[in-house]
């Protein structure tokens, strides 16, 4: 491991300004009220510091003194354990495992489609948009059951979901009226001070004309 991490003091989160995976790590930081430097990186020209720290140049990348972490889920879990108040994971081992499985499913079912939309050609991206919209609509009753996603309390699961929902209008994905529970859920999350603080300037611009996920006619 190079010496650069040991030369840094405090905590630094390297982030792409429009990356949903980076956004969810930033949201955990703001929910925890953690004092950390967020350094935004040009996706096409990663800085030398980042290349030294992370040979994969993936985002987000976090350093906490001598510790270097690469994966967003690992970073979120680390922050929750390093700064235990307020807790964003259940304390019960069974409930904690269930929350981890929810995050895994969200990544596999919804973030995988988001990745396809953002990186694929028009035809494949269009198919992924349709699949993401239909999958969200099918899950609408789950959003209605609890104030937060399958929970009475805000959790890491919500930190994962919120950046994806924030991006729907910019992807031209509109939800029908029967998905109103998702809109209500999204509005609750987006109104949190921590969520607003987690946004990069570029992410704020994604929704500067909308205060909530728009419903289609």
N, C-alpha and C positions, 0 to 999 in steps of 0.2 A: 504494500500500500504506500502510495506517495505521501510526502510530508505535508501536503497542502492542507489537509483536514486539521492537523495539529496546529497549523499557523492561523487558523480561524478561531475567533472567540465568539461565544454565543451560538445561536442557531440560525442557519440559512436554508431557505427553501428555494431551489432553482425551479423556474416554472416557465412554460410557454403561456402567453397571455390568453390564448383561445383554446387551450387543451382542457377537456372535461375532467380528465384524470388529475391534472394539476389543480383544477378548481375545487375538486372534492377534498384534496389535502389542505388547500387554503381555507376551506370552510371549517374543517376541524380546528385549525389554528385559531380562527376568529371565535369559534364557539368556546374554546378553552381560554380565550383571552391571553394567549401565549405571545410574549414579546419575541418576535423573530424577524429577520430581514428576508423579504421576498425579492429575489433577483430575477427579473424577467429576461429571457434569453431569446435571441433570434433563432427560429427553428431551422433556418438555412445556414446559420453561422454560429454554432455553439462555441462558447468561449473556451479558452485553453484551460481555465480552472475546472470547468465541467468535464472536459475530456480526461483530465488527470484524475478527477474524483470518480467518474463513472465511464468505464471503457465502452459501454453501450450507448452513451449519450442519450439515454431515455429520460423521459419526464414523467412525474417530478423526480428530482434528486434532492435529498435533504442531508445536511451535515449538522451534527450536534457535537461540537468539539472533535473528538477523534472518531466518532461514529459516522459512517456514511451509509445511507439507505436509498434504494432505487425504486422499489415498487410502491404504488400509491396505497395499496391495502396494507402493506407492511408499515408504511409511514403513518397511516391513520391509526392503526393498532398501537404503534409505539407511542404516539402522542397521547392516546387515551390512557395508556398505562403510566407514562412518564408524568402526566398531569391528571391525576385521577378525579378532579372536581371541575365541572360536573361530569359524572360518568356518562359515557356515550355508548357503552356496551353493558348488557345486563351483568349483574354480579353472579347470578346463578350459572353454574357451568353448562347446564342443559340449555337454558335460554340463550347463553352466549354462543353455544355451538349452533343453535337454530338461526341466530342473527348472522353468523358467518356464512351459513348455507344460503340465506336470503341474498346476501351480497354476492356470493358466487353465482347464484341464478340470475341476478340482475345483470352481472357482467356478461354471462354467457348468452342470455336471451335478448337483452336490450342494448348493452354497450357494444356487443359484437355487431349488431345492426347499425349502430351509430358509426362505428369504425368503417363499415362498408359504405355508408352514405358519404362519409367525408373523404374516402380514398378511392372510390370506384368510379367507373365511367357512368354516363347518364342512365343507361338501361339498367345496370345492376343496382345503382343507387336508387333509382325509382322503385325497383322491386323491394329493396330494403326499407324504404320509407313506408311503403304500403304494409309490409309485415310488421314494422314497429308500431304504426298507428293501430292496426288491428289487434296486436298483442296488448297494447295499453288499454284499448277499449274493453277487451275481455277481462282485464284485471280491475276494472272500475269498481266492482263491488268490494274488493279488498280495501281500496282507498276510502270507502265509505264507512267501513266497520269501526275504525279507530281514528283518533285525532291525527296520529302519525302512522307511518306504514307498519301495520300489524302490531302497533304498540300504543300505549297511552303516553309514552314519553319520547321526546326527540332523541334520536340515536344515530349511530354511524350509518345505519341503513338509509336514513333520510339524507345524510351527507352525501351518499352515493347517488341517490335518486335526483336530488335537487338540480345539480348541474345539467343532467340530461333533459329534464323537463324545461329548464330555462332556455335550452337551445331549440325547442320545437318550432317556434315561429320562424326563426332564421333558416330552418330546414324546410319551411313551407309545409309543415305538418299541423293540420288543424284537427281538433277533436270535436266529435258530434255532441249534441246536447245530452245524450245518455251517458256521456263521460264527465258530467258535471262534478262528480265527486273528486275526480283528478284535478279539475280546475280549482275547487275549494281547497284541496290539500296543497296545491302549488302556491296559491295565494297566501296561505298561512306560513309556508316556508319562506317565500320571497319577502314577506313583511318583516322578518326577523332582522334585527340590527346586524347580527353576525353574518347573515347572508349578504346583505348589502355591502358590508365591509370586505367580504371575500372576493368581490368582483374586481377584475382588472378593468381598465378603461375600455378596452376592446370588448369585453363581455358586457359591460354596461350599454355599449352602443348596440348590441344585439337586440336589446329590448327597450330602447329609448322611446319607442312609440307605443309601447304596450305595458300595462300594469299587471296583466295576468295572461295565462294561456287563453288565447281566443277560441271561442266556440264557433264552429261553422254553422251555417243555417240548416 
